[in-house]
Amino acid sequence: MGFLLYIIIGIISGFVAGKIMRGGGFGILVNLVVGIIGGLLGGWLFSLLGIYSWGIIGSLITSVIGAIVFLWILSFFTPTSK
Protein backbone atom coordinates (compact mmCIF):
# COMPACT_ATOMS: atom_id res chain seq x y z
CA MET A 1 0.00 0.00 0.00
CA GLY A 2 2.87 2.39 0.77
CA PHE A 3 4.32 2.11 -2.74
CA LEU A 4 0.95 2.92 -4.31
CA LEU A 5 0.69 5.97 -2.05
CA TYR A 6 4.10 7.19 -3.24
CA ILE A 7 3.00 6.82 -6.86
CA ILE A 8 -0.24 8.74 -6.21
CA ILE A 9 1.65 11.52 -4.41
CA GLY A 10 4.16 11.62 -7.28
CA ILE A 11 1.40 11.94 -9.85
CA ILE A 12 -0.23 14.77 -7.91
CA SER A 13 3.10 16.52 -7.46
CA GLY A 14 3.89 16.22 -11.18
CA PHE A 15 0.59 17.88 -12.00
CA VAL A 16 1.21 20.66 -9.47
CA ALA A 17 4.82 21.16 -10.62
CA GLY A 18 3.67 21.42 -14.24
CA LYS A 19 1.25 24.17 -13.25
CA ILE A 20 3.93 26.02 -11.25
CA MET A 21 6.64 25.86 -13.92
CA ARG A 22 6.61 28.56 -16.57
CA GLY A 23 5.32 27.12 -19.84
CA GLY A 24 3.39 24.33 -18.14
CA GLY A 25 6.20 21.80 -18.12
CA PHE A 26 6.24 19.15 -20.85
CA GLY A 27 2.61 18.08 -21.10
CA ILE A 28 0.39 16.24 -18.68
CA LEU A 29 1.73 12.69 -19.22
CA VAL A 30 5.40 13.67 -18.94
CA ASN A 31 4.63 15.89 -15.94
CA LEU A 32 3.01 12.93 -14.16
CA VAL A 33 6.05 10.72 -14.80
CA VAL A 34 8.33 13.58 -13.77
CA GLY A 35 6.30 13.85 -10.56
CA ILE A 36 7.03 10.24 -9.68
CA ILE A 37 10.74 10.66 -10.44
CA GLY A 38 10.74 14.05 -8.72
CA GLY A 39 9.28 12.53 -5.59
CA LEU A 40 12.22 10.14 -5.41
CA LEU A 41 14.64 12.98 -6.19
CA GLY A 42 13.08 15.25 -3.58
CA GLY A 43 13.23 12.57 -0.92
CA TRP A 44 16.86 11.86 -1.73
CA LEU A 45 17.89 15.54 -1.81
CA PHE A 46 16.09 16.33 1.42
CA SER A 47 17.63 13.32 3.17
CA LEU A 48 21.10 14.51 2.09
CA LEU A 49 20.31 17.83 3.77
CA GLY A 50 19.07 16.06 6.90
CA ILE A 51 15.47 17.20 6.31
CA TYR A 52 12.79 14.55 6.65
CA SER A 53 9.08 14.83 5.99
CA TRP A 54 6.27 13.13 7.83
CA GLY A 55 2.76 12.41 6.69
CA ILE A 56 1.05 12.89 3.39
CA ILE A 57 1.39 16.70 3.34
CA GLY A 58 5.12 16.55 4.05
CA SER A 59 5.57 13.91 1.34
CA LEU A 60 3.57 16.00 -1.11
CA ILE A 61 5.65 19.11 -0.42
CA THR A 62 8.89 17.14 -0.78
CA SER A 63 7.64 15.54 -3.97
CA VAL A 64 6.51 18.83 -5.52
CA ILE A 65 9.89 20.44 -4.78
CA GLY A 66 11.67 17.43 -6.27
CA ALA A 67 9.46 17.52 -9.37
CA ILE A 68 10.08 21.24 -9.85
CA VAL A 69 13.84 20.71 -9.57
CA PHE A 70 13.64 17.80 -12.02
CA LEU A 71 11.54 19.81 -14.51
CA TRP A 72 14.02 22.67 -14.20
CA ILE A 73 16.94 20.32 -14.93
CA LEU A 74 15.08 18.81 -17.89
CA SER A 75 14.45 22.27 -19.31
CA PHE A 76 18.19 22.61 -19.97
CA PHE A 77 18.16 19.51 -22.18
CA THR A 78 15.15 20.33 -24.33
CA PRO A 79 15.13 22.78 -27.21
CA THR A 80 13.06 25.90 -26.80
CA SER A 81 11.07 27.38 -29.63
CA LYS A 82 11.07 31.16 -29.87
N, C-alpha and C positions, 0 to 999 in steps of 0.2 A: 504494500500500500504506500509506503514511503517514497518509492521510486516513481510511482504514478503521480504523487503529489508534487515531486520535483519537476516532472514534465509539465504538469498543468501550470505551475508557477512560472516555469520558463516560457511557456507559450504566452501567458498573460504579460510577462515582462517584455517579451519581444514585440508584442502589439503596442505596449506603452512606450517602449524605446523608439519604435518607428514613428509614433506620433510626436515624440519630443524632438527627435533629430530633424534638422533642417532638410527639406526635400522629401521627407516621409520615409527615409531609409531605402530599402531595395524592393519593396513590394510586400504584400501581406505574407505570402508563403515563406520567403527568405527571412523576413523579420521574425516569424515564429520559430524557425530553425535557429536563427541567431539568438533568440531569447533563451533557448535551451542551452546552447553553447555558452552564452553570456552568463547564465546562472552558474555554470561550472567555473567559468573564469572569475566571476565576482566572488564566489566562495573561496577560490584559491587565493586571489589577490588580498582579500580581507584577512584570511588566515595568516598570510605572510606578514601583514601589518599587526597581527595580534588582535584583530577585531572580529568578534563572533556575533552572529545574529541568532535570536531565539524566536520561535513562533513563526506563523505564516506571514505576518506583516514584515518582520525582520528579514525573512527569506525573500520576500517579494522586493523589498528595497535593495537588498544585496544583488538580486538577480537583475533588476532594472539597471542598476549602476554598471554591472558587468556587461549587460547587453549594449548599453550606450557606449562603453569603452570599446567593445568589439565592433560595433557599427562604425565608430570613429576610425578604428584601425583599418577596417575594410574599405573605407572611403578613400584611403590613400592608394589602394590597389585597383580601383575601378576608374575607367575613363569618365570624365565629366563632359557633358555636351553644353556648349555655350552658344 
